[in-house]
Amino acid sequence: MTSKHSDKVNVRGTQASVIPRSLAGQLRAEQNARTRWLATVMGEEATQSEIENLARQLTAQSAGDPATVKAARKLADAQVHLDRISTLRLSLMREVSSEANENSGKAFKSKIKYSEVLLNLDRLERHRRKAFSRRSTAMRIYESIKD
């Protein structure tokens, strides 16, 4: 049996819970989880230097206009992200392909691994579409500022 004080504390804790209750909140939480999954799979090493190098190449002919530099960084960020997704997607496809070639005519050794790879490819496809859209938007903004 809980005391009245414990009941009040439990109610306050439930009200302050960070678990999303609305559908929009649940969808946002799901998207955040996918993004975190992608970040852990892709890694973040050397990303910033890649972005800066690409942004420098894009702005090499401009006079260093801050708006152009900012737009170039956003474009470079989107492009690097898209490149990393493509690289990861290709490595997953090669993994499935090599296992399929090794076991041609036979069942896969690990059906769980195969379904895991397919699930990851599905996740990557969602991220690829989003990254492509981000890059397209960044490209339009960069082109409009550059001209």
Phi and psi in degrees as a GROMACS rama.xvg file:
@    title "Ramachandran Plot"
@    xaxis  label "Phi"
@    yaxis  label "Psi"
@TYPE xy
-93.7764  153.244  THR-2
-81.6243  168.402  SER-3
-63.4987  -37.3475  LYS-4
-62.1195  -44.8829  HIS-5
-62.8949  -39.4103  SER-6
-60.5733  -45.2598  ASP-7
-62.5865  -43.1889  LYS-8
-63.1162  -42.4164  VAL-9
-63.6354  -41.7366  ASN-10
-63.9342  -45.4083  VAL-11
-61.8317  -40.4214  ARG-12
-64.4458  -39.3768  GLY-13
-66.5341  -41.1693  THR-14
-66.9282  -32.2927  GLN-15
-90.2095  5.17553  ALA-16
-59.7226  143.654  SER-17
-90.0571  1.33669  VAL-18
-72.6818  124.178  ILE-19
-67.5691  136.431  PRO-20
-101.879  -33.209  ARG-21
-80.6741  161.066  SER-22
-63.4755  -41.5302  LEU-23
-61.685  -41.374  ALA-24
-65.5244  -38.9023  GLY-25
-67.0816  -40.5171  GLN-26
-64.9902  -39.9774  LEU-27
-62.9966  -42.4494  ARG-28
-63.7425  -38.7183  ALA-29
-64.6591  -42.4406  GLU-30
-64.6411  -41.1516  GLN-31
-60.5549  -40.8322  ASN-32
-63.5455  -41.3399  ALA-33
-63.1497  -42.8378  ARG-34
-62.9352  -42.9381  THR-35
-64.5532  -38.9022  ARG-36
-60.079  -45.7218  TRP-37
-64.7483  -40.5223  LEU-38
-63.2748  -38.8991  ALA-39
-72.8719  -33.3013  THR-40
-74.1339  -42.544  VAL-41
-81.1187  -28.0898  MET-42
76.185  161.148  GLY-43
-119.7  6.64249  GLU-44
-67.3011  137.123  GLU-45
65.2964  4.41352  ALA-46
-63.9574  -45.7406  THR-47
-62.8872  -40.7791  GLN-48
-68.0074  -37.0196  SER-49
-61.4614  -43.8547  GLU-50
-63.439  -46.3693  ILE-51
-63.3315  -41.3696  GLU-52
-62.1594  -45.2703  ASN-53
-66.7277  -40.8658  LEU-54
-63.2164  -39.6039  ALA-55
-62.8074  -41.0638  ARG-56
-64.2342  -39.4649  GLN-57
-67.8638  -34.2446  LEU-58
-101.12  13.5196  THR-59
-60.0362  -34.434  ALA-60
-94.8808  -10.8925  GLN-61
-82.8423  164.226  SER-62
-84.5279  17.2657  ALA-63
82.171  25.4041  GLY-64
-58.6267  126.16  ASP-65
-57.3259  -36.9084  PRO-66
-66.7917  -40.0055  ALA-67
-66.9766  -41.9122  THR-68
-63.5652  -43.9422  VAL-69
-62.7376  -44.6211  LYS-70
-64.8166  -38.0259  ALA-71
-65.9753  -38.4344  ALA-72
-64.1903  -42.219  ARG-73
-63.819  -41.6492  LYS-74
-64.412  -44.3663  LEU-75
-63.5284  -41.446  ALA-76
-59.8256  -46.1341  ASP-77
-64.9906  -39.5325  ALA-78
-68.0509  -43.2282  GLN-79
-62.7166  -42.0464  VAL-80
-61.4081  -44.8255  HIS-81
-64.0735  -40.212  LEU-82
-62.3264  -42.3521  ASP-83
-65.8931  -39.4117  ARG-84
-63.3376  -43.3253  ILE-85
-61.9428  -42.1262  SER-86
-63.1435  -45.9811  THR-87
-64.7252  -41.0965  LEU-88
-61.6438  -44.349  ARG-89
-62.4278  -41.6065  LEU-90
-66.305  -36.7053  SER-91
-66.3885  -39.8091  LEU-92
-65.7311  -39.6679  MET-93
-64.1022  -38.3063  ARG-94
-60.7675  -45.8452  GLU-95
-66.592  -42.0102  VAL-96
-64.1616  -43.3621  SER-97
-66.0399  -38.1205  SER-98
-68.2565  -36.4714  GLU-99
-66.7154  -39.6326  ALA-100
-67.0876  -38.3239  ASN-101
-65.4114  -33.0912  GLU-102
-113.683  35.4244  ASN-103
-60.6304  129.655  SER-104
83.118  -7.11366  GLY-105
-115.275  167.497  LYS-106
-74.6291  152.043  ALA-107
-61.8979  144.835  PHE-108
-61.8946  -40.8225  LYS-109
-128.046  96.7666  SER-110
-66.9127  -29.1802  LYS-111
-65.5198  -44.4924  ILE-112
-62.8623  -41.833  LYS-113
-61.6483  -45.1531  TYR-114
-67.9063  -31.8552  SER-115
-65.1781  -42.2413  GLU-116
-64.8739  -42.1562  VAL-117
-62.9379  -40.6501  LEU-118
-62.4424  -43.105  LEU-119
-65.947  -36.3321  ASN-120
-64.8298  -38.3982  LEU-121
-63.601  -43.6737  ASP-122
-61.6164  -44.1351  ARG-123
-63.6308  -35.3083  LEU-124
-63.3197  -40.2319  GLU-125
-62.2743  -43.6725  ARG-126
-66.7546  -36.9668  HIS-127
-63.7228  -43.4318  ARG-128
-61.3759  -44.228  ARG-129
-65.058  -43.3346  LYS-130
-65.5786  -37.8266  ALA-131
-64.1872  -42.2298  PHE-132
-63.0068  -43.1906  SER-133
-60.2713  -42.2697  ARG-134
-67.5202  -40.4855  ARG-135
-61.8326  -43.8689  SER-136
-63.4146  -45.6757  THR-137
-62.6255  -37.031  ALA-138
-66.1153  -42.8629  MET-139
-61.623  -44.0708  ARG-140
-64.1418  -45.1212  ILE-141
-60.9834  -45.2775  TYR-142
-64.1689  -38.9117  GLU-143
-68.977  -34.2289  SER-144
-76.2918  -39.4854  ILE-145
-64.6383  -37.5407  LYS-146
